[in-house]
Amino acid sequence: MKIIETNIHDDTKTNAMPKVADRLPDLGPRQLAVAKSRADWATWFWGAEQGYIYTDESTGVTWQIVEEGKVRCIRIWDDDYCYENLAMMRATMQLVDLEVEIDPYTVVTPYEEPAKEEPLEEVAGMEVA
């Protein structure tokens, strides 16, 4: 019997999405100042339990604690605002000596604008005289 090996990973795709890290913007002085100001937030990750999932819906970024001192971005919404926030979060985490993993772990989720609530129409009832 002959065993045939196949490679399930095809690295030759030309239409593959760019790496998430390659899509992160360069941070300017304002963003770096914000990153530095959030060191207390990032320090919290040092004490979090392995496997803990941290989701920040306001930034569109989800993190997982891999082990002490190592975090992994596991999801980001596909939006420029979210990529900017991920870049700032990564900078903040690196300032407190956390190891940050992004690719190939991050799943890019399509971003959809939240539906705007339409005002409720007033329903007229029977008038009582």
Backbone as JSON Lines, residues from 0, in Angstrom:
{"i":0,"aa":"M","n":[0.84,-1.16,0.0],"ca":[0.0,0.0,0.0],"c":[0.9,1.24,0.0]}
{"i":1,"aa":"K","n":[0.59,2.18,-0.87],"ca":[1.36,3.41,-0.98],"c":[0.61,4.53,-0.27]}
{"i":2,"aa":"I","n":[1.32,5.24,0.6],"ca":[0.71,6.36,1.31],"c":[1.04,7.63,0.56]}
{"i":3,"aa":"I","n":[0.01,8.39,0.27],"ca":[0.19,9.66,-0.45],"c":[-0.03,10.78,0.54]}
{"i":4,"aa":"E","n":[0.97,11.65,0.65],"ca":[0.86,12.8,1.53],"c":[0.34,13.99,0.73]}
{"i":5,"aa":"T","n":[-0.56,14.72,1.34],"ca":[-1.05,15.93,0.7],"c":[-0.84,17.1,1.63]}
{"i":6,"aa":"N","n":[-0.59,18.23,1.08],"ca":[-0.41,19.44,1.85],"c":[-1.75,20.16,1.9]}
{"i":7,"aa":"I","n":[-2.32,20.26,3.09],"ca":[-3.63,20.9,3.2],"c":[-3.51,22.41,3.25]}
{"i":8,"aa":"H","n":[-2.31,22.93,3.4],"ca":[-2.09,24.37,3.44],"c":[-1.54,24.82,2.09]}
{"i":9,"aa":"D","n":[-2.31,25.59,1.36],"ca":[-1.88,26.1,0.06],"c":[-1.43,27.53,0.24]}
{"i":10,"aa":"D","n":[-0.12,27.74,0.3],"ca":[0.42,29.08,0.51],"c":[0.58,29.84,-0.8]}
{"i":11,"aa":"T","n":[0.08,29.3,-1.89],"ca":[0.27,29.96,-3.19],"c":[-0.92,30.81,-3.59]}
{"i":12,"aa":"K","n":[-1.9,30.93,-2.76],"ca":[-3.08,31.74,-3.1],"c":[-2.67,33.19,-3.26]}
{"i":13,"aa":"T","n":[-3.11,33.8,-4.34],"ca":[-2.74,35.2,-4.59],"c":[-3.79,36.17,-4.09]}
{"i":14,"aa":"N","n":[-4.99,35.67,-3.82],"ca":[-6.04,36.57,-3.37],"c":[-6.27,36.47,-1.86]}
{"i":15,"aa":"A","n":[-5.3,35.96,-1.12],"ca":[-5.44,35.84,0.32],"c":[-5.45,37.22,0.97]}
{"i":16,"aa":"M","n":[-6.16,37.32,2.09],"ca":[-6.21,38.58,2.83],"c":[-4.82,38.91,3.35]}
{"i":17,"aa":"P","n":[-4.48,40.19,3.39],"ca":[-3.19,40.56,3.97],"c":[-3.18,40.25,5.47]}
{"i":18,"aa":"K","n":[-2.01,40.07,6.0],"ca":[-1.89,39.83,7.43],"c":[-2.47,41.01,8.2]}
{"i":19,"aa":"V","n":[-3.04,40.71,9.34],"ca":[-3.65,41.75,10.16],"c":[-2.58,42.76,10.57]}
{"i":20,"aa":"A","n":[-1.42,42.29,11.01],"ca":[-0.36,43.2,11.45],"c":[0.05,44.16,10.34]}
{"i":21,"aa":"D","n":[-0.02,43.72,9.09],"ca":[0.33,44.59,7.97],"c":[-0.73,45.67,7.73]}
{"i":22,"aa":"R","n":[-1.92,45.48,8.27],"ca":[-3.0,46.44,8.08],"c":[-3.07,47.48,9.2]}
{"i":23,"aa":"L","n":[-2.23,47.32,10.22],"ca":[-2.25,48.27,11.34],"c":[-1.55,49.56,10.93]}
{"i":24,"aa":"P","n":[-2.14,50.69,11.31],"ca":[-1.53,51.97,10.94],"c":[-0.31,52.27,11.82]}
{"i":25,"aa":"D","n":[0.58,53.09,11.29],"ca":[1.67,53.61,12.11],"c":[1.05,54.6,13.09]}
{"i":26,"aa":"L","n":[1.49,54.54,14.32],"ca":[0.92,55.42,15.35],"c":[1.64,56.75,15.39]}
{"i":27,"aa":"G","n":[0.86,57.81,15.47],"ca":[1.4,59.15,15.6],"c":[1.57,59.5,17.07]}
{"i":28,"aa":"P","n":[2.02,60.71,17.34],"ca":[2.24,61.14,18.72],"c":[0.98,61.08,19.6]}
{"i":29,"aa":"R","n":[-0.17,61.43,19.03],"ca":[-1.42,61.39,19.81],"c":[-1.76,59.96,20.21]}
{"i":30,"aa":"Q","n":[-1.69,59.03,19.24],"ca":[-2.01,57.63,19.53],"c":[-1.01,57.02,20.51]}
{"i":31,"aa":"L","n":[0.26,57.37,20.37],"ca":[1.27,56.84,21.3],"c":[1.04,57.38,22.71]}
{"i":32,"aa":"A","n":[0.6,58.63,22.83],"ca":[0.29,59.19,24.15],"c":[-0.88,58.46,24.77]}
{"i":33,"aa":"V","n":[-1.9,58.14,23.98],"ca":[-3.05,57.37,24.47],"c":[-2.58,55.99,24.92]}
{"i":34,"aa":"A","n":[-1.74,55.36,24.12],"ca":[-1.22,54.03,24.46],"c":[-0.48,54.07,25.8]}
{"i":35,"aa":"K","n":[0.36,55.07,25.99],"ca":[1.12,55.18,27.25],"c":[0.2,55.43,28.43]}
{"i":36,"aa":"S","n":[-0.87,56.16,28.22],"ca":[-1.78,56.48,29.32],"c":[-2.61,55.28,29.79]}
{"i":37,"aa":"R","n":[-2.61,54.21,29.04],"ca":[-3.43,53.05,29.38],"c":[-2.61,51.88,29.92]}
{"i":38,"aa":"A","n":[-1.45,52.16,30.45],"ca":[-0.58,51.1,30.97],"c":[-1.28,50.29,32.08]}
{"i":39,"aa":"D","n":[-2.07,50.95,32.93],"ca":[-2.78,50.22,33.99],"c":[-3.73,49.19,33.41]}
{"i":40,"aa":"W","n":[-4.4,49.56,32.32],"ca":[-5.31,48.62,31.64],"c":[-4.55,47.39,31.19]}
{"i":41,"aa":"A","n":[-3.41,47.58,30.55],"ca":[-2.64,46.46,30.01],"c":[-2.02,45.61,31.11]}
{"i":42,"aa":"T","n":[-1.65,46.23,32.22],"ca":[-1.05,45.48,33.33],"c":[-2.02,44.45,33.87]}
{"i":43,"aa":"W","n":[-3.31,44.72,33.77],"ca":[-4.33,43.77,34.23],"c":[-4.15,42.39,33.6]}
{"i":44,"aa":"F","n":[-3.71,42.35,32.33],"ca":[-3.58,41.08,31.62],"c":[-2.53,40.16,32.25]}
{"i":45,"aa":"W","n":[-1.58,40.71,32.98],"ca":[-0.56,39.88,33.64],"c":[-1.18,38.94,34.65]}
{"i":46,"aa":"G","n":[-2.25,39.34,35.29],"ca":[-2.85,38.5,36.32],"c":[-4.05,37.7,35.87]}
{"i":47,"aa":"A","n":[-4.41,37.81,34.61],"ca":[-5.61,37.12,34.11],"c":[-5.33,35.62,33.93]}
{"i":48,"aa":"E","n":[-6.37,34.85,34.06],"ca":[-6.28,33.39,33.96],"c":[-6.03,32.95,32.51]}
{"i":49,"aa":"Q","n":[-5.2,31.94,32.35],"ca":[-4.91,31.39,31.03],"c":[-6.21,30.96,30.36]}
{"i":50,"aa":"G","n":[-6.39,31.36,29.1],"ca":[-7.59,31.04,28.34],"c":[-8.68,32.09,28.43]}
{"i":51,"aa":"Y","n":[-8.53,33.04,29.36],"ca":[-9.55,34.09,29.53],"c":[-9.72,34.88,28.23]}
{"i":52,"aa":"I","n":[-10.96,35.16,27.87],"ca":[-11.27,35.93,26.67],"c":[-11.73,37.32,27.11]}
{"i":53,"aa":"Y","n":[-11.09,38.34,26.55],"ca":[-11.43,39.73,26.84],"c":[-11.95,40.37,25.55]}
{"i":54,"aa":"T","n":[-13.2,40.76,25.55],"ca":[-13.81,41.39,24.39],"c":[-14.12,42.84,24.7]}
{"i":55,"aa":"D","n":[-13.67,43.73,23.82],"ca":[-13.96,45.14,23.96],"c":[-14.78,45.55,22.74]}
{"i":56,"aa":"E","n":[-16.1,45.53,22.89],"ca":[-16.99,45.84,21.77],"c":[-16.81,47.26,21.27]}
{"i":57,"aa":"S","n":[-16.38,48.18,22.14],"ca":[-16.22,49.56,21.71],"c":[-15.03,49.75,20.76]}
{"i":58,"aa":"T","n":[-14.09,48.81,20.79],"ca":[-12.93,48.89,19.89],"c":[-12.97,47.84,18.79]}
{"i":59,"aa":"G","n":[-13.84,46.85,18.93],"ca":[-13.94,45.79,17.93],"c":[-12.8,44.79,17.99]}
{"i":60,"aa":"V","n":[-12.18,44.63,19.16],"ca":[-11.03,43.75,19.31],"c":[-11.29,42.75,20.43]}
{"i":61,"aa":"T","n":[-10.91,41.49,20.2],"ca":[-11.04,40.45,21.21],"c":[-9.68,39.82,21.46]}
{"i":62,"aa":"W","n":[-9.33,39.66,22.75],"ca":[-8.05,39.1,23.17],"c":[-8.26,37.8,23.93]}
{"i":63,"aa":"Q","n":[-7.23,36.96,23.92],"ca":[-7.22,35.76,24.74],"c":[-5.88,35.69,25.47]}
{"i":64,"aa":"I","n":[-5.93,35.29,26.73],"ca":[-4.71,35.1,27.49],"c":[-4.15,33.73,27.12]}
{"i":65,"aa":"V","n":[-2.94,33.71,26.57],"ca":[-2.31,32.46,26.15],"c":[-1.6,31.82,27.35]}
{"i":66,"aa":"E","n":[-0.84,32.61,28.04],"ca":[-0.13,32.2,29.25],"c":[0.33,33.46,29.94]}
{"i":67,"aa":"E","n":[0.93,33.34,31.08],"ca":[1.38,34.53,31.79],"c":[2.35,35.31,30.91]}
{"i":68,"aa":"G","n":[2.01,36.57,30.7],"ca":[2.88,37.44,29.91],"c":[2.68,37.36,28.41]}
{"i":69,"aa":"K","n":[1.68,36.59,27.96],"ca":[1.44,36.46,26.52],"c":[-0.05,36.55,26.22]}
{"i":70,"aa":"V","n":[-0.41,37.47,25.32],"ca":[-1.8,37.64,24.89],"c":[-1.88,37.48,23.38]}
{"i":71,"aa":"R","n":[-3.07,37.12,22.94],"ca":[-3.29,36.88,21.51],"c":[-4.57,37.57,21.07]}
{"i":72,"aa":"C","n":[-4.47,38.33,20.0],"ca":[-5.67,38.91,19.4],"c":[-6.34,37.8,18.6]}
{"i":73,"aa":"I","n":[-7.59,37.5,18.93],"ca":[-8.27,36.41,18.23],"c":[-9.38,36.89,17.3]}
{"i":74,"aa":"R","n":[-9.75,38.19,17.39],"ca":[-10.78,38.71,16.48],"c":[-10.68,40.21,16.38]}
{"i":75,"aa":"I","n":[-10.95,40.72,15.18],"ca":[-11.05,42.16,14.97],"c":[-12.12,42.4,13.91]}
{"i":76,"aa":"W","n":[-12.89,43.46,14.1],"ca":[-13.82,43.86,13.06],"c":[-13.03,44.54,11.95]}
{"i":77,"aa":"D","n":[-13.43,44.31,10.73],"ca":[-12.73,44.85,9.56],"c":[-13.14,46.3,9.34]}
{"i":78,"aa":"D","n":[-12.51,47.19,10.12],"ca":[-12.83,48.61,10.08],"c":[-11.57,49.38,10.48]}
{"i":79,"aa":"D","n":[-11.31,50.51,9.83],"ca":[-10.1,51.29,10.12],"c":[-10.0,51.69,11.58]}
{"i":80,"aa":"Y","n":[-11.13,52.06,12.18],"ca":[-11.15,52.44,13.6],"c":[-10.65,51.29,14.47]}
{"i":81,"aa":"C","n":[-11.07,50.07,14.15],"ca":[-10.69,48.9,14.93],"c":[-9.19,48.59,14.76]}
{"i":82,"aa":"Y","n":[-8.69,48.75,13.54],"ca":[-7.25,48.52,13.32],"c":[-6.42,49.55,14.09]}
{"i":83,"aa":"E","n":[-6.87,50.79,14.13],"ca":[-6.16,51.81,14.89],"c":[-6.15,51.44,16.38]}
{"i":84,"aa":"N","n":[-7.3,50.99,16.89],"ca":[-7.37,50.59,18.29],"c":[-6.49,49.39,18.58]}
{"i":85,"aa":"L","n":[-6.45,48.42,17.69],"ca":[-5.58,47.27,17.88],"c":[-4.12,47.71,17.93]}
{"i":86,"aa":"A","n":[-3.74,48.62,17.06],"ca":[-2.35,49.11,17.06],"c":[-2.02,49.79,18.38]}
{"i":87,"aa":"M","n":[-2.96,50.6,18.91],"ca":[-2.72,51.27,20.18],"c":[-2.69,50.28,21.34]}
{"i":88,"aa":"M","n":[-3.6,49.29,21.31],"ca":[-3.62,48.27,22.37],"c":[-2.32,47.48,22.37]}
{"i":89,"aa":"R","n":[-1.85,47.11,21.18],"ca":[-0.59,46.37,21.08],"c":[0.55,47.2,21.65]}
{"i":90,"aa":"A","n":[0.61,48.48,21.32],"ca":[1.66,49.35,21.83],"c":[1.6,49.43,23.36]}
{"i":91,"aa":"T","n":[0.4,49.56,23.9],"ca":[0.22,49.62,25.35],"c":[0.7,48.33,26.01]}
{"i":92,"aa":"M","n":[0.32,47.21,25.45],"ca":[0.72,45.91,26.02],"c":[2.23,45.72,25.96]}
{"i":93,"aa":"Q","n":[2.83,46.14,24.87],"ca":[4.28,46.01,24.75],"c":[5.0,46.91,25.75]}
{"i":94,"aa":"L","n":[4.4,48.05,26.1],"ca":[4.99,48.94,27.1],"c":[5.09,48.28,28.47]}
{"i":95,"aa":"V","n":[4.19,47.35,28.77],"ca":[4.22,46.65,30.05],"c":[4.81,45.25,29.89]}
{"i":96,"aa":"D","n":[5.56,45.05,28.8],"ca":[6.32,43.81,28.54],"c":[5.46,42.58,28.32]}
{"i":97,"aa":"L","n":[4.26,42.76,27.79],"ca":[3.47,41.61,27.38],"c":[3.9,41.2,25.97]}
{"i":98,"aa":"E","n":[3.94,39.92,25.72],"ca":[4.17,39.43,24.37],"c":[2.82,39.4,23.67]}
{"i":99,"aa":"V","n":[2.76,39.99,22.48],"ca":[1.49,40.12,21.75],"c":[1.55,39.3,20.47]}
{"i":100,"aa":"E","n":[0.58,38.4,20.32],"ca":[0.46,37.6,19.1],"c":[-0.74,38.11,18.3]}
{"i":101,"aa":"I","n":[-0.52,38.28,17.01],"ca":[-1.62,38.72,16.14],"c":[-1.83,37.69,15.03]}
{"i":102,"aa":"D","n":[-0.92,37.64,14.09],"ca":[-1.04,36.68,12.98],"c":[-0.37,35.38,13.37]}
{"i":103,"aa":"P","n":[-0.9,34.28,12.95],"ca":[-2.06,34.03,12.09],"c":[-3.34,33.76,12.87]}
{"i":104,"aa":"Y","n":[-3.39,34.2,14.1],"ca":[-4.49,33.83,14.99],"c":[-5.73,34.68,14.86]}
{"i":105,"aa":"T","n":[-5.6,35.91,14.38],"ca":[-6.72,36.85,14.39],"c":[-7.69,36.58,13.25]}
{"i":106,"aa":"V","n":[-8.94,36.44,13.6],"ca":[-10.01,36.28,12.62],"c":[-10.56,37.68,12.32]}
{"i":107,"aa":"V","n":[-10.61,38.03,11.06],"ca":[-11.15,39.33,10.65],"c":[-12.65,39.14,10.39]}
{"i":108,"aa":"T","n":[-13.45,39.88,11.13],"ca":[-14.9,39.78,11.04],"c":[-15.44,40.98,10.26]}
{"i":109,"aa":"P","n":[-16.29,40.75,9.27],"ca":[-16.86,41.91,8.55],"c":[-17.57,42.85,9.51]}
{"i":110,"aa":"Y","n":[-17.37,44.13,9.29],"ca":[-18.0,45.14,10.13],"c":[-19.29,45.6,9.48]}
{"i":111,"aa":"E","n":[-20.33,45.64,10.28],"ca":[-21.62,46.14,9.8],"c":[-22.05,47.26,10.72]}
{"i":112,"aa":"E","n":[-22.44,48.38,10.11],"ca":[-22.95,49.51,10.89],"c":[-24.16,49.04,11.7]}
{"i":113,"aa":"P","n":[-24.22,49.45,12.97],"ca":[-25.41,49.1,13.75],"c":[-26.65,49.71,13.11]}
{"i":114,"aa":"A","n":[-27.73,48.97,13.14],"ca":[-28.99,49.46,12.58],"c":[-29.48,50.64,13.4]}
{"i":115,"aa":"K","n":[-29.89,51.67,12.7],"ca":[-30.44,52.83,13.4],"c":[-31.87,52.52,13.78]}
{"i":116,"aa":"E","n":[-32.19,52.87,15.01],"ca":[-33.55,52.63,15.48],"c":[-34.47,53.68,14.9]}
{"i":117,"aa":"E","n":[-35.55,53.22,14.3],"ca":[-36.52,54.14,13.75],"c":[-37.52,54.49,14.85]}
{"i":118,"aa":"P","n":[-37.96,55.75,14.87],"ca":[-38.92,56.13,15.92],"c":[-40.22,55.34,15.74]}
{"i":119,"aa":"L","n":[-40.78,54.97,16.87],"ca":[-42.04,54.23,16.83],"c":[-43.17,55.17,16.45]}
{"i":120,"aa":"E","n":[-44.04,54.68,15.56],"ca":[-45.19,55.49,15.18],"c":[-46.23,55.35,16.28]}
{"i":121,"aa":"E","n":[-46.88,56.46,16.54],"ca":[-47.91,56.45,17.57],"c":[-49.15,55.77,16.99]}
{"i":122,"aa":"V","n":[-49.61,54.79,17.72],"ca":[-50.8,54.07,17.28],"c":[-52.01,54.67,17.97]}
{"i":123,"aa":"A","n":[-52.95,55.11,17.16],"ca":[-54.15,55.72,17.73],"c":[-55.13,54.62,18.13]}
{"i":124,"aa":"G","n":[-55.7,54.79,19.3],"ca":[-56.7,53.83,19.75],"c":[-58.09,54.43,19.63]}
{"i":125,"aa":"M","n":[-59.07,53.7,20.1],"ca":[-60.43,54.21,20.05],"c":[-60.59,55.33,21.05]}
{"i":126,"aa":"E","n":[-61.3,56.36,20.62],"ca":[-61.57,57.46,21.53],"c":[-62.8,57.12,22.34]}
{"i":127,"aa":"V","n":[-62.73,57.48,23.58],"ca":[-63.88,57.25,24.45],"c":[-64.44,58.61,24.83]}
{"i":128,"aa":"A","n":[-65.73,58.79,24.63],"ca":[-66.34,60.08,24.92],"c":[-66.96,60.1,26.26]}
